[in-house]
Amino acid sequence: MTYEHLDADLVNELLDDGRASLRSLAEELDVSVTTVSNHLSDLEDEGVIEGYTPKVDYDAVGYDVTAVMQFKAEGNALPEITETLREHRQMISVYEVTGDYDVIAIGKFQDTDDMNDQIKTLITDPDINQSNTSIVLNSVSENEQFELDTE
């Protein structure tokens, strides 16, 4: 096998099965276990692979309300606001964005009362000038990853 696309092929195999053994990866990619191990270590060192974590179905564990929140920040307070949101345990994504708002955050909550309490706590920050919250009615696609190009 050529090693030209080995890293991308390795990542794609792990996207399919993040718990695959080095041996099964080597067999699937038609290379030695040592080659897989070395390439995997390089991908980890380079930050391409940041970790191996389970995919959690938050609905199944009682967090079935998803909220998309938009915030306008006061002046230079953006780093503090995004850090506060990032540290909030129920925020699964936080983005600095262009447009009418400065920050978009996505959170998972047990119910609308839980969401309301959490959002009220967040928007008491005097550096948040305005907020807008949308409740997700139907999650069509969530936390999807895509395979890397190998061509």
MARTORMI-800042 format. One line per field, with one value per atom (N, C-alpha, C): residue in one letter; y negated, x negated, z negated. Coordinates in nm, 3 decimals. Layout:
BEGIN
res: (A, ...)
yy: (Y, ...)
xx: (X, ...)
zz: (Z, ...)
END
This chain:
BEGIN
res: (M, M, M, T, T, T, Y, Y, Y, E, E, E, H, H, H, L, L, L, D, D, D, A, A, A, D, D, D, L, L, L, V, V, V, N, N, N, E, E, E, L, L, L, L, L, L, D, D, D, D, D, D, G, G, G, R, R, R, A, A, A, S, S, S, L, L, L, R, R, R, S, S, S, L, L, L, A, A, A, E, E, E, E, E, E, L, L, L, D, D, D, V, V, V, S, S, S, V, V, V, T, T, T, T, T, T, V, V, V, S, S, S, N, N, N, H, H, H, L, L, L, S, S, S, D, D, D, L, L, L, E, E, E, D, D, D, E, E, E, G, G, G, V, V, V, I, I, I, E, E, E, G, G, G, Y, Y, Y, T, T, T, P, P, P, K, K, K, V, V, V, D, D, D, Y, Y, Y, D, D, D, A, A, A, V, V, V, G, G, G, Y, Y, Y, D, D, D, V, V, V, T, T, T, A, A, A, V, V, V, M, M, M, Q, Q, Q, F, F, F, K, K, K, A, A, A, E, E, E, G, G, G, N, N, N, A, A, A, L, L, L, P, P, P, E, E, E, I, I, I, T, T, T, E, E, E, T, T, T, L, L, L, R, R, R, E, E, E, H, H, H, R, R, R, Q, Q, Q, M, M, M, I, I, I, S, S, S, V, V, V, Y, Y, Y, E, E, E, V, V, V, T, T, T, G, G, G, D, D, D, Y, Y, Y, D, D, D, V, V, V, I, I, I, A, A, A, I, I, I, G, G, G, K, K, K, F, F, F, Q, Q, Q, D, D, D, T, T, T, D, D, D, D, D, D, M, M, M, N, N, N, D, D, D, Q, Q, Q, I, I, I, K, K, K, T, T, T, L, L, L, I, I, I, T, T, T, D, D, D, P, P, P, D, D, D, I, I, I, N, N, N, Q, Q, Q, S, S, S, N, N, N, T, T, T, S, S, S, I, I, I, V, V, V, L, L, L, N, N, N, S, S, S, V, V, V, S, S, S, E, E, E, N, N, N, E, E, E, Q, Q, Q, F, F, F, E, E, E, L, L, L, D, D, D, T, T, T, E, E, E)
yy: (0.119, 0.000, -0.124, -0.226, -0.354, -0.429, -0.503, -0.578, -0.719, -0.748, -0.883, -0.937, -0.852, -0.896, -0.823, -0.767, -0.683, -0.758, -0.881, -0.957, -0.981, -1.024, -1.049, -0.918, -0.810, -0.680, -0.636, -0.660, -0.624, -0.704, -0.835, -0.919, -0.870, -0.841, -0.796, -0.664, -0.574, -0.447, -0.473, -0.566, -0.597, -0.670, -0.749, -0.813, -0.707, -0.599, -0.490, -0.410, -0.388, -0.311, -0.364, -0.456, -0.518, -0.424, -0.304, -0.206, -0.095, -0.114, -0.011, 0.011, 0.135, 0.168, 0.135, 0.120, 0.097, 0.211, 0.333, 0.449, 0.445, 0.414, 0.411, 0.296, 0.184, 0.073, 0.112, 0.180, 0.224, 0.321, 0.412, 0.508, 0.437, 0.345, 0.273, 0.188, 0.129, 0.038, 0.109, 0.236, 0.317, 0.262, 0.230, 0.185, 0.254, 0.234, 0.298, 0.223, 0.294, 0.233, 0.118, 0.137, 0.032, -0.094, -0.076, -0.191, -0.265, -0.191, -0.254, -0.328, -0.264, -0.325, -0.454, -0.451, -0.570, -0.683, -0.651, -0.756, -0.811, -0.724, -0.768, -0.860, -0.827, -0.913, -1.050, -1.049, -1.176, -1.260, -1.197, -1.269, -1.328, -1.257, -1.307, -1.423, -1.407, -1.513, -1.640, -1.625, -1.740, -1.804, -1.743, -1.798, -1.766, -1.679, -1.638, -1.555, -1.461, -1.381, -1.436, -1.489, -1.556, -1.466, -1.351, -1.262, -1.158, -1.071, -0.964, -0.969, -1.014, -1.032, -0.964, -0.923, -0.862, -0.967, -0.922, -1.008, -0.990, -1.097, -1.090, -1.138, -1.060, -1.101, -1.173, -1.306, -1.384, -1.367, -1.344, -1.319, -1.196, -1.093, -0.967, -0.981, -1.083, -1.103, -1.223, -1.267, -1.368, -1.512, -1.538, -1.674, -1.689, -1.699, -1.697, -1.834, -1.939, -2.075, -2.134, -2.169, -2.233, -2.377, -2.468, -2.611, -2.669, -2.753, -2.828, -2.972, -3.022, -3.155, -3.248, -3.370, -3.472, -3.586, -3.639, -3.745, -3.859, -3.981, -4.099, -4.137, -4.156, -4.185, -4.333, -4.379, -4.517, -4.532, -4.618, -4.656, -4.542, -4.549, -4.451, -4.334, -4.312, -4.205, -4.069, -4.063, -3.939, -3.820, -3.834, -3.718, -3.666, -3.756, -3.712, -3.642, -3.693, -3.632, -3.493, -3.482, -3.351, -3.251, -3.296, -3.207, -3.160, -3.250, -3.213, -3.109, -3.132, -3.036, -2.903, -2.907, -2.785, -2.700, -2.766, -2.695, -2.642, -2.691, -2.647, -2.502, -2.414, -2.271, -2.227, -2.302, -2.259, -2.323, -2.404, -2.461, -2.363, -2.320, -2.222, -2.287, -2.411, -2.484, -2.633, -2.704, -2.850, -2.905, -3.002, -3.059, -3.210, -3.273, -3.416, -3.429, -3.518, -3.526, -3.669, -3.681, -3.811, -3.825, -3.945, -3.967, -4.051, -4.038, -4.120, -4.088, -3.965, -3.923, -3.890, -3.889, -3.862, -3.716, -3.651, -3.516, -3.432, -3.308, -3.209, -3.093, -3.051, -2.937, -2.838, -2.711, -2.606, -2.529, -2.514, -2.447, -2.337, -2.242, -2.132, -2.145, -2.130, -2.149, -2.038, -2.017, -1.910, -1.945, -2.070, -2.114, -2.266, -2.326, -2.470, -2.551, -2.499, -2.569, -2.573, -2.460, -2.453, -2.552, -2.552, -2.642, -2.788, -2.819, -2.956, -3.002, -2.917, -2.952, -2.977, -2.890, -2.903, -3.030, -3.057, -3.175, -3.303, -3.305, -3.424, -3.452, -3.347, -3.364, -3.424, -3.374, -3.422, -3.567, -3.604, -3.738, -3.848, -3.811, -3.915, -3.983, -3.926, -3.984, -4.121, -4.228, -4.363, -4.384, -4.295, -4.307, -4.245, -4.183, -4.131, -4.235, -4.297, -4.403, -4.352, -4.239, -4.187, -4.037, -3.966, -3.822, -3.780, -3.668, -3.609, -3.458, -3.390, -3.245, -3.178, -3.074, -2.990, -2.849, -2.786, -2.648, -2.559, -2.457, -2.363, -2.273, -2.270, -2.185, -2.043, -2.031, -1.900, -1.903, -1.814, -1.806, -1.715, -1.775, -1.699, -1.633, -1.706, -1.656, -1.726, -1.647, -1.707, -1.635, -1.713, -1.660, -1.562, -1.586, -1.499, -1.535, -1.434, -1.453, -1.401, -1.447, -1.402, -1.342, -1.249, -1.182, -1.278, -1.261, -1.342, -1.294, -1.386, -1.351, -1.266, -1.165, -1.079, -1.081, -1.175, -1.185, -1.305)
xx: (-0.085, 0.000, -0.088, -0.043, -0.112, -0.072, -0.164, -0.135, -0.084, -0.061, -0.023, 0.098, 0.196, 0.319, 0.340, 0.235, 0.248, 0.308, 0.262, 0.313, 0.463, 0.506, 0.649, 0.728, 0.674, 0.742, 0.752, 0.647, 0.647, 0.753, 0.757, 0.859, 0.999, 1.020, 1.152, 1.192, 1.097, 1.127, 1.168, 1.097, 1.129, 1.262, 1.299, 1.431, 1.540, 1.513, 1.609, 1.615, 1.498, 1.491, 1.375, 1.405, 1.303, 1.237, 1.293, 1.237, 1.161, 1.138, 1.067, 0.927, 0.885, 0.751, 0.648, 0.524, 0.416, 0.408, 0.428, 0.421, 0.531, 0.654, 0.763, 0.744, 0.691, 0.662, 0.554, 0.451, 0.342, 0.394, 0.480, 0.536, 0.622, 0.705, 0.795, 0.717, 0.608, 0.529, 0.412, 0.396, 0.292, 0.151, 0.126, -0.006, -0.037, -0.157, -0.195, -0.136, -0.127, -0.079, -0.172, -0.302, -0.400, -0.375, -0.345, -0.317, -0.193, -0.088, 0.034, 0.003, -0.070, -0.104, -0.183, -0.282, -0.364, -0.282, -0.199, -0.117, -0.014, 0.043, 0.140, 0.075, -0.044, -0.117, -0.147, -0.187, -0.213, -0.086, 0.027, 0.154, 0.196, 0.169, 0.199, 0.106, -0.024, -0.122, -0.093, -0.046, -0.016, 0.119, 0.197, 0.326, 0.438, 0.410, 0.516, 0.619, 0.572, 0.659, 0.643, 0.751, 0.745, 0.787, 0.841, 0.882, 0.979, 1.017, 1.108, 1.220, 1.336, 1.446, 1.572, 1.659, 1.785, 1.879, 1.967, 2.074, 2.190, 2.232, 2.339, 2.469, 2.573, 2.706, 2.768, 2.760, 2.807, 2.956, 3.033, 3.176, 3.197, 3.116, 3.130, 3.098, 3.022, 2.987, 3.060, 3.167, 3.253, 3.228, 3.136, 3.110, 3.170, 3.304, 3.371, 3.415, 3.371, 3.397, 3.264, 3.260, 3.142, 3.176, 3.090, 3.112, 2.994, 3.026, 2.925, 2.936, 2.831, 2.833, 2.738, 2.783, 2.700, 2.682, 2.560, 2.529, 2.455, 2.490, 2.412, 2.328, 2.199, 2.107, 2.075, 2.045, 2.004, 1.855, 1.823, 1.685, 1.585, 1.488, 1.379, 1.405, 1.530, 1.564, 1.582, 1.566, 1.590, 1.509, 1.380, 1.305, 1.360, 1.401, 1.455, 1.589, 1.673, 1.804, 1.788, 1.703, 1.685, 1.623, 1.534, 1.473, 1.577, 1.663, 1.770, 1.862, 1.899, 1.985, 1.914, 1.787, 1.710, 1.701, 1.687, 1.673, 1.806, 1.917, 2.049, 2.068, 2.098, 2.097, 2.202, 2.308, 2.413, 2.401, 2.299, 2.276, 2.190, 2.241, 2.167, 2.089, 2.124, 2.051, 2.060, 1.950, 1.946, 1.866, 1.924, 1.859, 1.858, 1.746, 1.743, 1.778, 1.873, 1.925, 1.933, 1.953, 1.981, 2.133, 2.179, 2.323, 2.378, 2.507, 2.576, 2.534, 2.493, 2.451, 2.302, 2.242, 2.098, 2.068, 2.161, 2.140, 2.264, 2.242, 2.349, 2.306, 2.396, 2.369, 2.484, 2.450, 2.550, 2.541, 2.656, 2.660, 2.764, 2.744, 2.837, 2.892, 3.024, 3.091, 3.192, 3.225, 3.318, 3.461, 3.497, 3.630, 3.626, 3.738, 3.738, 3.717, 3.758, 3.732, 3.582, 3.514, 3.369, 3.302, 3.345, 3.287, 3.309, 3.430, 3.464, 3.377, 3.362, 3.278, 3.133, 3.080, 2.941, 2.920, 3.012, 2.999, 3.013, 3.105, 3.120, 2.992, 2.925, 2.797, 2.693, 2.690, 2.590, 2.614, 2.740, 2.765, 2.764, 2.741, 2.725, 2.589, 2.501, 2.369, 2.386, 2.338, 2.356, 2.286, 2.193, 2.123, 2.201, 2.314, 2.402, 2.511, 2.508, 2.603, 2.738, 2.736, 2.859, 2.843, 2.953, 2.949, 3.075, 3.063, 3.175, 3.159, 3.267, 3.261, 3.365, 3.322, 3.413, 3.408, 3.524, 3.533, 3.535, 3.453, 3.450, 3.573, 3.651, 3.770, 3.737, 3.643, 3.608, 3.461, 3.383, 3.242, 3.227, 3.203, 3.190, 3.053, 2.949, 2.812, 2.736, 2.662, 2.594, 2.463, 2.358, 2.225, 2.172, 2.205, 2.158, 2.014, 1.938, 1.803, 1.801, 1.708, 1.702, 1.567, 1.567, 1.444, 1.352, 1.223, 1.123, 1.106, 1.072, 1.046, 0.920, 0.925, 0.808, 0.764, 0.813, 0.774, 0.689)
zz: (0.000, 0.000, 0.000, 0.070, 0.066, -0.061, -0.117, -0.240, -0.209, -0.082, -0.040, -0.117, -0.139, -0.206, -0.339, -0.392, -0.511, -0.630, -0.654, -0.768, -0.754, -0.636, -0.613, -0.626, -0.570, -0.580, -0.727, -0.803, -0.945, -1.021, -0.996, -1.061, -1.022, -0.896, -0.850, -0.916, -0.932, -1.000, -1.145, -1.211, -1.350, -1.362, -1.261, -1.263, -1.258, -1.188, -1.178, -1.307, -1.370, -1.494, -1.578, -1.669, -1.752, -1.850, -1.866, -1.959, -1.886, -1.757, -1.680, -1.736, -1.738, -1.788, -1.681, -1.724, -1.629, -1.529, -1.576, -1.489, -1.382, -1.423, -1.325, -1.226, -1.273, -1.182, -1.082, -1.130, -1.043, -0.936, -0.978, -0.882, -0.778, -0.823, -0.732, -0.633, -0.678, -0.594, -0.524, -0.553, -0.489, -0.515, -0.642, -0.686, -0.818, -0.868, -0.995, -1.114, -1.224, -1.349, -1.389, -1.370, -1.404, -1.320, -1.192, -1.106, -1.155, -1.188, -1.241, -1.370, -1.459, -1.587, -1.568, -1.480, -1.455, -1.394, -1.296, -1.232, -1.331, -1.411, -1.510, -1.612, -1.657, -1.750, -1.688, -1.561, -1.491, -1.481, -1.447, -1.436, -1.571, -1.677, -1.812, -1.847, -1.819, -1.849, -1.771, -1.647, -1.562, -1.593, -1.684, -1.721, -1.623, -1.526, -1.432, -1.507, -1.587, -1.673, -1.814, -1.869, -1.999, -2.114, -2.084, -2.191, -2.140, -2.229, -2.197, -2.300, -2.257, -2.352, -2.299, -2.389, -2.344, -2.286, -2.199, -2.150, -2.247, -2.312, -2.411, -2.348, -2.364, -2.323, -2.442, -2.441, -2.556, -2.581, -2.477, -2.496, -2.584, -2.560, -2.632, -2.781, -2.818, -2.960, -3.020, -2.953, -3.012, -2.973, -2.882, -2.836, -2.697, -2.692, -2.564, -2.513, -2.578, -2.529, -2.480, -2.353, -2.295, -2.265, -2.308, -2.286, -2.209, -2.112, -2.038, -2.086, -2.149, -2.209, -2.136, -2.115, -2.050, -2.150, -2.156, -2.252, -2.183, -2.222, -2.184, -2.304, -2.280, -2.390, -2.396, -2.514, -2.537, -2.507, -2.413, -2.384, -2.381, -2.471, -2.472, -2.568, -2.606, -2.701, -2.634, -2.503, -2.430, -2.485, -2.512, -2.564, -2.698, -2.786, -2.915, -2.897, -2.808, -2.785, -2.725, -2.624, -2.560, -2.658, -2.743, -2.842, -2.943, -2.988, -3.081, -3.019, -2.894, -2.824, -2.804, -2.765, -2.741, -2.868, -2.982, -3.109, -3.163, -3.109, -3.153, -3.111, -3.202, -3.174, -3.074, -3.054, -2.963, -2.825, -2.804, -2.671, -2.592, -2.478, -2.399, -2.287, -2.250, -2.146, -2.176, -2.153, -2.168, -2.051, -1.980, -1.861, -1.869, -1.834, -1.806, -1.658, -1.627, -1.490, -1.440, -1.310, -1.249, -1.239, -1.213, -1.197, -1.310, -1.333, -1.433, -1.576, -1.600, -1.734, -1.732, -1.850, -1.863, -1.897, -1.964, -2.014, -1.988, -1.947, -1.941, -2.029, -2.117, -2.204, -2.192, -2.197, -2.192, -2.323, -2.388, -2.517, -2.521, -2.610, -2.633, -2.774, -2.785, -2.913, -2.938, -3.066, -3.101, -3.063, -3.079, -3.042, -3.025, -2.989, -2.964, -3.091, -3.206, -3.332, -3.361, -3.341, -3.358, -3.264, -3.137, -3.037, -3.079, -3.118, -3.158, -3.274, -3.376, -3.492, -3.450, -3.366, -3.323, -3.240, -3.148, -3.062, -3.144, -3.239, -3.324, -3.401, -3.446, -3.516, -3.421, -3.298, -3.202, -3.161, -3.139, -3.084, -3.191, -3.316, -3.418, -3.407, -3.326, -3.303, -3.238, -3.301, -3.246, -3.111, -3.077, -2.949, -2.833, -2.863, -2.758, -2.736, -2.618, -2.586, -2.539, -2.471, -2.414, -2.394, -2.405, -2.378, -2.304, -2.236, -2.164, -2.176, -2.213, -2.231, -2.145, -2.077, -1.998, -2.053, -2.062, -2.106, -1.981, -1.980, -1.868, -1.877, -1.769, -1.766, -1.723, -1.628, -1.575, -1.534, -1.589, -1.554, -1.433, -1.318, -1.194, -1.185, -1.224, -1.222, -1.333, -1.412, -1.526, -1.551, -1.575, -1.608, -1.505, -1.381, -1.274, -1.237, -1.204, -1.153, -1.012, -0.933, -0.795, -0.766, -0.670, -0.633, -0.560, -0.577, -0.509, -0.366, -0.277, -0.138, -0.129, -0.046, -0.026, 0.119, 0.193, 0.335, 0.361)
END
